Amino acid sequence: MATKTPTDSVPQRDAKPIHTLLRENEALLPFHQRLRQLSSLQKTFVDALPSGLSDSCRIATVEGSTIIVATANGAVAAKLKQMLPRVLDKFRENKTQYQEVTGFSVIVQPEFFIKESQPRSGPPREAMPFEKLTELAESLGDSPLKTALEAIATKRQRALTNKQKNR
């Protein structure tokens, strides 16, 4: 016997894409038009920039015929300002633009570009025991790695003896 899911009892209607729903709703139509405008401008903007630079800046808004561009940092803003005449030419060449573009303004807003940090996978690791560290260092031939491991082992040995003295 098949089990019923909550959606089985709901009559299925023709699902519409979100852009269709936005277009059909009179209250949301201005937002949809603005979204399309900004999306088109962003595409032209990205196409006019080198890939490394386009990852660190984007169109924030449009004020009149001036495009406001947000950048991740001052270095990106400086580089972008050097390239703006070429970018402006690309906008003027694009005949499909809804918006006349006469200039750009660049602002630095790093919070637009902060990516969520990935959670650590698993618990933190324990420090390698002194004996294992010494054994590993002794198994290596003369090398910078062996020297570094010996230095770490020596510091760890001192830390252990200091703890025992303080007890």
NORQUIRA-V635956 format. One record per residue. RES is the residue in one small letter. PSI is psi in whole degrees, 0 to 359 (none if undefined). OMEGA is omega in whole degrees, -180 to 180 (none if undefined). Layout:
res: (RES RES)
psi: (PSI PSI)
omega: (OMEGA OMEGA)
//
This chain:
res: (m a t k t p t d s v p q r d a k p i h t l l r e n e a l l p f h q r l r q l s s l q k t f v d a l p s g l s d s c r i a t v e g s t i i v a t a n g a v a a k l k q m l p r v l d k f r e n k t q y q e v t g f s v i v q p e f f i k e s q p r s g p p r e a m p f e k l t e l a e s l g d s p l k t a l e a i a t k r q r a l t n k q k n r)
psi: (129 142 147 139 162 331 347 326 348 128 135 125 164 120 137 145 155 323 329 317 320 319 323 338 115 323 329 353 317 324 320 316 318 319 316 318 310 323 316 316 318 320 314 319 312 320 334 351 155 151 320 325 325 340 342 10 153 163 126 316 178 130 104 241 14 130 129 122 129 135 160 331 175 325 318 319 317 316 318 319 327 329 353 323 319 320 318 321 320 320 321 328 333 106 351 0 139 341 132 134 120 348 173 151 135 129 151 120 82 331 340 337 6 124 148 133 145 135 149 144 92 172 159 149 149 153 146 133 149 317 317 322 315 317 318 316 319 333 346 152 174 122 166 327 316 317 317 317 321 320 319 318 319 315 318 321 316 319 320 319 326 322 319 325 325 350 none)
omega: (-178 177 -180 174 -179 -178 179 -177 180 179 -179 175 176 179 -180 175 -176 -179 177 178 179 -180 -176 -178 -177 -178 -177 -177 178 178 179 179 179 178 178 179 -179 179 178 178 180 179 178 -180 -179 180 -178 -176 171 -174 -179 -179 -177 177 -174 177 178 180 180 -180 176 176 -176 178 179 178 177 -178 176 179 -177 -178 -177 180 178 179 180 179 180 180 177 -175 -173 177 179 179 179 176 178 178 180 178 -176 -177 -179 -179 175 -168 172 -180 180 -179 180 170 -176 176 178 178 -176 -177 175 -170 179 180 177 179 180 178 179 180 177 -179 178 -179 176 176 179 179 -178 -177 180 180 178 179 179 180 -180 -179 -179 172 179 -179 176 178 180 179 -180 179 178 179 178 180 180 179 180 179 179 -180 180 -179 177 178 -179 180 -177 -178 none)
//
